[in-house]
Amino acid sequence: MKVLTLRMAELVKQLPRRHQFLLTGVVAATLTLVLLPSEPATASLNTSDPKVADKQLILGERLDVPLHAKAAENAPVVELKPALDDVEAAATVAVEEPVEPAVQWSGYEVKSGDSLARIFKVMGFSPQQLYRLTQDKQANKYLLKIHPGDTLRFAKDADGELVQLAYQISPIDTLIVSQTDTGYVSEIATKEVQIQEAFAYAEIESSFWNAGINAGLTDNQIMGIAAIFGWDIDFALDLRKGDEFSVIYEKEYVDGEFAGYGKVLAAEFVNQGKKFQAILHSNGEYYAADGKAMRKSFLRSPVKFTYISSNFNPRRLHPVTGKVRPHNGIDYAASTGTPVMSSGSGKVIASAYNNLNGHYVFVQHGERYVTKYLHLSKRLVSKGDRVKQGQLIGRVGATGRVTGAHLHYEFLVDGVHRNPRTVELPQAESLTAQEMPEFNKLAEQRLAMLVEQKRVLLAMN
């Protein structure tokens, strides 16, 4: 660099004197322009705030502009307006004032021992607010059913008044209680549900319950299948190893997430070689493939999922006396306290106690049928009461002349004892001729699906 500078100096000396003066002037002017300090670029701030109205905005410098909590109507827009004749390009920056939320939401997770009164107190609401809210019958109904782990969400206004409450009843339904001019009003908000059909098949090895669990069914689904076929099959007596069943049911999804199980759409049960089929019709009832109602006037069994210690046997030896005495009924061996249902709708014609039968209940069903329930630990109906099919009428016990806890069940037709397992039961009303075309189309589709899904599943295994 030093050598280059010396050579440049020698070249300048060789120039004519007039050219040397000219070159020196150009260099001096250039240095002056480079080193001369410039004025900072500024823009005026157009705002109604006198504290910042006259302040200059310097590029690269942050200016704090006061923002108000609530926006007023026609709120001014702050703009940066450089002079149009400046070399900098004109720029506009708009700053909108934020709006304070009208309500504030907060949540509460229900704990063991919580009550609505305690929850409202913790959340800062008065007993009067709770009282007004629970005047809505639907809101009161669902809020009384809250359980530990549930979440309640509250919205309060600036004055601390409760304006809305939300309680998720299920993944699908949410209770919304809103404040109105006339008090609190509730509604059920229901999300859109997507339905997918699923299939399950099982062969009974030890019990129907275990087979259902192994097939991936829930407790409620297993009980539901038993209810569908409960008029034709006594699940406490009739099942055998090798029996099988298959079912098509609904799976529900909300927002792409699994939300639960829906209805059983079709089912088939093969019991001791006899096939029973049921298809759900649009009226919500189940029918056999020929349109006959699955529902009968009587259930085959007045108890659920127990075992039978003694069948109908007119030549049986009595376990206490050892003598031949007709056993005109069925004994359901079950623990004391097991619920006993009325197998059909009717009128209670006897509810009493004696040394032989213990606590007992007799029910008259129309003119031809009577059912009897003996050795109960407790009677839950009185003489003259009207009962419905499946209604709880007592509990299993060991009262009277017995050797252990069980229910003795009898079925009489026109005053004659009949075997509850095999007696022909009157059916509910079947589908009409006008309803059959729609049902036939549905039944054909559902049953074909059962057959195909079963074939595929067995082929895979």
C-alpha atoms as one frame of an Amber mdcrd trajectory, in Angstrom:
protein
   0.000   0.000   0.000   2.882   2.398   0.843   4.576   1.760  -2.530   1.290
   2.421  -4.330   0.859   5.721  -2.484   4.359   6.905  -3.457   3.772   6.068
  -7.085   0.479   8.021  -7.038   2.285  11.035  -5.557   4.960  10.890  -8.320
   2.246  10.785 -10.994   0.525  13.855  -9.513   3.842  15.771  -9.522   4.276
  15.025 -13.235   0.874  16.667 -14.018   0.747  20.316 -15.072   0.364  22.719
 -12.132  -3.149  23.758 -13.164  -4.318  20.117 -13.184  -2.815  19.543  -9.763
  -4.949  22.407  -8.262  -8.099  21.022  -9.930  -7.556  17.468  -8.637  -6.918
  18.721  -5.109 -10.215  20.654  -5.123 -12.232  17.622  -6.237 -10.765  15.459
  -3.466 -11.452  18.122  -0.835 -15.105  18.505  -1.921 -15.658  14.758  -1.830
 -14.310  14.471   1.705 -16.530  17.354   2.829 -19.685  15.637   1.543 -18.747
  12.312   3.144 -17.856  13.679   6.573 -20.613  16.318   6.885 -23.278  15.157
   9.562 -26.849  14.716   8.254 -30.181  15.735   9.882 -32.128  12.798  11.402
 -35.148  11.611   9.357 -38.301  12.524  11.237 -42.068  12.410  10.906 -44.773
  14.164  12.878 -47.181  12.192  15.087 -50.832  13.119  14.566 -52.544  12.261
  17.886 -54.935  13.824  20.300 -52.582  13.200  23.246 -50.740  16.515  23.970
 -47.901  14.608  25.634 -46.810  13.046  22.376 -48.363  15.362  19.780 -45.184
  17.426  19.264 -42.697  14.616  19.643 -40.673  13.716  16.557 -40.580  10.070
  15.430 -37.000   9.070  14.714 -36.487   6.016  12.494 -35.190   3.140  14.548
 -36.381   4.657  17.839 -39.373   3.094  19.733 -42.171   5.444  20.732 -44.637
   4.360  23.433 -48.165   5.360  22.407 -50.741   5.217  25.260 -53.615   2.804
  24.561 -56.981   3.092  26.310 -58.766   0.089  27.869 -61.977   0.558  25.893
 -62.276   1.766  22.321 -64.505   4.789  21.764 -66.682   5.309  18.735 -64.739
   6.714  15.747 -61.472   6.190  17.625 -58.630   8.188  16.000 -56.093   6.341
  13.889 -52.463   7.277  14.541 -50.538   7.864  11.303 -46.919   8.589  10.486
 -46.883  11.299   7.720 -43.436  12.269   6.379 -43.355  15.283   4.044 -44.013
  14.202   0.484 -40.963  16.098  -0.804 -38.583  14.235   1.472 -36.347  11.627
  -0.130 -37.824   8.943   2.189 -40.941   7.113   0.914 -44.218   8.006   2.613
 -45.427   5.365   5.130 -48.637   4.897   7.127 -48.899   2.841  10.346 -52.380
   2.241  11.850 -52.671   1.342  15.527 -56.105  -0.020  16.600 -57.084   0.204
  20.233 -57.927  -3.234  21.805 -61.407  -4.040  23.132 -61.718  -5.439  26.645
 -63.602  -8.805  26.727 -67.251  -8.491  27.776 -67.030 -11.558  30.077 -64.322
 -13.556  31.785 -64.365 -17.375  31.689 -62.993 -19.636  34.422 -63.260 -23.371
  35.110 -63.690 -25.600  38.151 -63.018 -29.358  38.377 -65.465 -31.105  40.698
 -63.834 -32.821  43.683 -65.069 -35.552  45.986 -67.483 -34.108  48.548 -68.259
 -31.010  46.484 -71.746 -29.557  46.332 -73.129 -26.855  44.057 -73.285 -24.474
  47.009 -69.611 -24.989  47.815 -68.544 -24.696  44.175 -70.436 -21.416  43.733
 -68.871 -20.040  46.902 -65.359 -20.968  45.768 -66.000 -19.343  42.375 -67.177
 -16.125  44.017 -70.918 -16.370  43.327 -73.633 -15.729  45.887 -76.246 -18.230
  47.131 -78.869 -16.017  45.484 -77.227 -16.523  42.086 -77.200 -20.308  42.621
 -80.869 -20.232  43.637 -81.884 -18.249  40.546 -79.930 -20.553  38.250 -81.399
 -23.767  39.680 -84.933 -22.471  39.137 -84.467 -23.752  35.589 -85.625 -27.385
  35.910 -83.352 -28.784  33.212 -80.298 -27.050  34.652 -81.125 -28.277  38.161
 -81.651 -31.836  36.882 -78.239 -32.136  35.264 -76.235 -30.117  37.800 -77.451
 -32.400  40.599 -75.733 -35.275  38.747 -72.207 -33.828  38.657 -69.437 -36.235
  39.645 -65.822 -35.814  40.771 -63.678 -35.145  37.709 -66.404 -33.230  35.851
 -65.651 -29.633  34.858 -67.937 -26.621  35.191 -67.120 -23.427  33.250 -68.369
 -20.045  34.447 -68.609 -16.699  32.632 -68.882 -13.541  34.760 -69.232  -9.919
  33.707 -67.326  -6.902  35.031 -69.717  -6.688  37.996 -69.080 -10.314  38.998
 -72.519 -11.440  37.868 -72.825 -14.995  36.480 -73.901 -14.631  32.854 -73.366
 -18.204  31.627 -72.501 -21.703  32.863 -71.375 -24.659  30.739 -71.335 -28.319
  31.845 -70.282 -31.112  29.480 -72.773 -33.908  30.047 -71.091 -36.226  27.534
 -68.634 -35.942  24.636 -71.691 -35.110  22.516 -73.963 -33.000  24.746 -73.188
 -29.846  26.757 -75.558 -28.052  29.122 -75.533 -24.267  28.557 -77.285 -22.046
  31.125 -77.529 -18.367  30.128 -78.736 -15.260  31.929 -81.712 -13.497  30.317
 -83.975 -10.609  31.236 -86.449 -13.087  32.751 -83.942 -15.322  34.568 -81.629
 -18.178  33.657 -82.543 -20.372  30.689 -80.872 -23.684  29.762 -80.352 -25.560
  26.521 -78.496 -28.679  25.406 -75.856 -28.021  22.757 -75.287 -31.180  20.711
 -72.241 -31.710  18.539 -72.502 -33.407  15.176 -71.918 -37.146  15.500 -70.355
 -39.296  12.805 -71.477 -42.941  12.831 -69.367 -45.928  11.826 -70.625 -49.512
  11.827 -68.625 -52.202  13.611 -68.881 -55.993  13.882 -68.239 -58.481  16.682
 -68.437 -62.275  16.846 -67.855 -64.754  19.659 -68.317 -68.418  20.484 -69.254
 -69.285  24.055 -66.654 -71.343  25.903 -67.397 -70.709  29.577 -70.097 -68.008
  29.748 -71.885 -65.490  27.595 -70.366 -62.661  29.633 -66.780 -63.815  29.082
 -67.442 -64.394  25.384 -68.730 -60.839  25.025 -65.729 -59.348  26.818 -63.330
 -61.391  24.660 -65.127 -60.060  21.551 -64.370 -56.500  22.652 -67.904 -55.593
  23.753 -68.663 -53.373  26.749 -70.765 -54.348  29.766 -73.704 -52.327  28.454
 -73.486 -53.920  25.016 -73.487 -57.423  26.508 -76.528 -56.608  28.614 -78.159
 -55.035  25.568 -77.771 -58.217  23.497 -79.236 -60.249  26.370 -82.187 -57.845
  26.474 -82.811 -58.215  22.716 -82.997 -62.023  22.922 -84.231 -62.218  26.537
 -87.779 -63.144  25.462 -86.554 -66.237  23.578 -83.452 -67.335  25.511 -83.060
 -67.765  29.250 -79.454 -66.568  29.643 -79.273 -68.147  33.089 -80.372 -71.596
  31.910 -80.363 -72.173  28.159 -76.784 -71.338  27.120 -74.373 -74.109  26.147
 -70.718 -74.312  25.190 -70.466 -73.857  21.423 -73.345 -71.371  21.213 -72.331
 -68.312  19.190 -73.464 -64.797  18.435 -72.601 -61.985  16.032 -73.607 -58.343
  16.134 -73.427 -55.137  14.087 -73.361 -51.999  16.210 -72.658 -48.280  15.960
 -69.473 -46.459  16.976 -69.826 -42.703  17.482 -67.187 -40.069  16.689 -67.195
 -36.338  17.466 -64.638 -34.042  15.830 -62.784 -37.139  14.670 -62.451 -38.524
  18.220 -64.176 -41.693  19.491 -67.130 -40.670  21.677 -68.912 -43.928  22.537
 -71.100 -46.754  21.299 -74.508 -46.367  19.713 -77.330 -48.809  19.031 -77.129
 -52.474  18.071 -78.310 -52.521  14.445 -78.614 -56.282  13.951 -77.716 -59.430
  15.869 -77.801 -63.198  15.501 -77.689 -65.759  18.322 -77.334 -69.506  17.784
 -78.495 -71.318  20.910 -78.386 -75.133  21.029 -78.516 -75.205  17.214 -81.508
 -72.856  16.985 -80.924 -69.538  15.234 -82.463 -66.276  16.457 -82.093 -63.058
  14.454 -83.039 -59.497  15.356 -83.005 -56.327  13.225 -83.526 -52.797  14.519
 -86.406 -51.109  12.665 -86.833 -47.351  12.177 -89.444 -47.304  14.981 -86.759
 -48.262  17.519 -88.013 -51.830  18.070 -86.352 -55.144  17.163 -88.014 -57.673
  14.879 -87.197 -61.114  13.533 -86.486 -61.465   9.814 -90.183 -62.253   9.170
 -91.344 -59.025  10.852 -92.487 -60.627  14.115 -91.684 -58.631  17.233 -88.777
 -59.824  19.352 -90.585 -58.398  22.358 -92.935 -60.869  24.051 -95.436 -60.470
  26.821 -93.068 -62.288  29.217 -89.353 -62.522  29.852 -87.908 -66.025  29.948
 -86.073 -65.243  33.176 -86.947 -62.904  36.069 -83.266 -62.629  37.101 -80.098
 -61.799  35.163 -76.967 -63.863  34.620 -77.268 -66.366  37.446 -77.319 -70.157
  37.330 -80.131 -72.597  37.852 -79.944 -75.052  40.733 -83.155 -76.919  39.898
 -85.226 -77.244  36.729 -88.928 -77.771  36.289 -89.440 -81.388  37.405 -92.812
 -82.853  38.503 -91.067 -85.986  39.963 -88.327 -84.289  41.967 -87.367 -85.411
  45.502 -87.857 -82.526  47.903 -84.435 -81.494  49.305 -85.797 -81.087  52.872
 -88.369 -83.894  53.278 -86.777 -86.371  50.829 -90.205 -87.245  49.452 -91.354
 -87.079  45.827 -92.991 -83.734  45.395 -93.709 -81.917  42.127 -91.327 -79.032
  41.498 -93.568 -76.910  39.353 -91.129 -74.165  38.617 -87.474 -73.202  38.306
 -85.031 -72.350  41.081 -82.595 -69.545  40.325 -79.684 -69.903  42.721 -78.363
 -66.429  43.485 -76.976 -64.518  46.422 -79.321 -62.816  48.858 -80.340 -59.393
  47.604 -80.186 -60.212  43.866 -82.903 -58.152  42.078 -86.045 -60.010  40.983
 -88.077 -58.588  38.081 -91.648 -59.135  37.066 -91.456 -61.195  33.891 -94.550
 -59.447  32.508 -96.885 -56.521  33.061 -99.863 -57.127  35.329-101.434 -56.712
  38.750-100.071 -57.962  42.084-102.665 -60.379  43.492-100.618 -61.512  46.524
 -97.697 -60.120  48.532 -97.263 -61.869  51.869 -95.290 -64.343  54.027 -95.814
 -67.942  55.218 -93.615 -70.690  56.630 -93.522 -72.657  53.379 -92.986 -69.955
  50.713 -91.306 -67.345  52.878 -91.820 -63.894  51.418 -93.679 -64.281  48.099
 -95.324 -62.238  45.338 -97.951 -63.428  42.805 -98.728 -61.385  39.660-101.793
 -61.785  37.424-101.232 -61.048  33.710-104.560 -60.695  31.955-107.045 -63.555
  32.303-104.844 -66.571  31.467-101.407 -66.065  33.038-100.033 -65.942  36.597
 -96.378 -65.781  37.700 -95.155 -66.588  41.222 -91.946 -65.511  43.006 -91.064
 -67.329  46.260 -88.473 -67.263  49.114 -87.722 -63.542  48.747 -85.660 -61.652
  51.308 -87.669 -58.495  50.637 -90.918 -57.660  48.891 -91.015 -54.301  47.056
 -94.657 -54.310  45.911 -98.009 -54.648  47.656-101.242 -56.396  46.785-103.185
 -54.392  44.209-100.127 -52.667  42.700 -99.770 -52.482  38.899 -96.338 -53.556
  37.652 -94.590 -53.377  34.310 -92.459 -55.982  32.589 -88.933 -55.835  34.006
 -89.980 -53.833  37.083 -88.191 -54.662  40.346 -90.640 -56.461  42.660 -88.361
 -58.083  45.257 -84.944 -59.528  46.095 -83.626 -63.076  46.298 -83.561 -64.588
  49.801 -83.704 -67.815  51.797 -87.024 -67.434  53.607 -89.494 -70.304  54.106
 -88.675 -74.002  53.726 -85.397 -73.853  51.790 -81.786 -75.049  52.070 -80.158
 -71.930  50.609 -80.700 -68.568  48.977 -82.561 -68.799  45.684 -85.657 -67.633
  43.798 -88.400 -70.151  43.070 -90.269 -69.043  39.934 -93.541 -70.516  38.638
 -95.507 -69.880  35.453 -99.209 -70.833  35.221-101.433 -70.833  32.127-105.177
 -71.193  32.797-104.333 -72.397  36.329-101.933 -75.138  35.127 -98.186 -75.057
  35.861 -96.107 -74.835  32.704 -92.362 -74.984  32.189 -91.182 -71.367  31.875
 -88.347 -72.536  29.618 -90.534 -73.999  26.901 -93.993 -72.472  27.201 -95.131
 -70.580  24.105 -95.215 -66.897  24.969 -97.632 -64.420  23.411 -95.861 -61.882
  21.188 -96.121 -58.141  20.941 -97.630 -56.614  17.816 -95.777 -57.480  14.602
 -95.126 -55.169  11.660 -98.040 -54.428   9.354 -98.178 -55.328   5.665 -97.549
 -51.671   4.813 -94.363 -51.609   6.952 -92.916 -54.858   5.623 -91.423 -53.619
   2.287 -89.213 -51.072   4.042 -88.266 -53.568   6.753 -87.525 -56.393   4.285
 -85.032 -54.203   2.439 -83.310 -53.228   5.691 -83.314 -56.781   7.067 -81.806
 -58.211   3.872 -78.992 -55.666   3.974 -78.223 -56.145   7.681 -78.332 -59.940
   7.651 -76.136 -60.099   4.536 -73.616 -57.908   6.324 -73.661 -60.225   9.355
 -72.994 -63.258   7.170 -70.200 -61.570   5.200 -68.439 -60.112   8.232 -68.577
 -63.457  10.017 -67.166 -65.232   6.940 -64.276 -62.776   6.677 -63.490 -62.967
  10.400 -63.460 -66.775  10.489 -61.327 -66.885   7.321 -58.748 -64.590   8.944
 -58.566 -66.819  11.992
